[in-house]
């Protein structure tokens, strides 16, 4: 059965990522290799991995290298470093689907998947996000409504959706097929898809 994982702010190939966020690596090559190892150590080839923004920087050759060497079906959500020239490269790759955001429901709860955390969430809404590298979430946000999957907060590893649901709702077993159906096929999420004509 497919599992669902989330990760954010990998910044593969971003020359400034190691020193700017004080990541525990000697250089960008060591960071890239560690992130690839951690990714593939958790994610099987048939799992789904949702990247909540700021995936990579570099040319098409480097992008192909990443897509060929990272396990799982990849769904990307646009981050603030995912500039048009960069995500245009992603949209030419058949292995990737790309969105502005995504949503799904579980019981009476609604989940929003975004890069930046959204402000003023309604009750029974949980926002899975990235973007904040140093703080989990700024103090003005209601902490219990958010889960940050930026790599700095999760030992540079993807996080299983099941772990997030257990953390937020105390629920241990998920019907992944129902959630996958919503993520991949709902008309709402199709509305958030990014495409060029």
ABEGO torsion letter per residue (X at the ends): XBBBBBBBGAGBGBAAAAAAAGBBBABAAAAAAAAAAAAAAABBAABBBBBBEGABBEBAAAAAAAAAABBEBBBBBBBAABBAAAAAAAAABAABBBBABBBBBBEABBBBBBABBBBGBBBGBBBBBBGBAABABBAABBAAABBBABAAAAGGBBBBAAAAAAAAAGBABBBAAAAAAAAAABAAAAAABBBBX
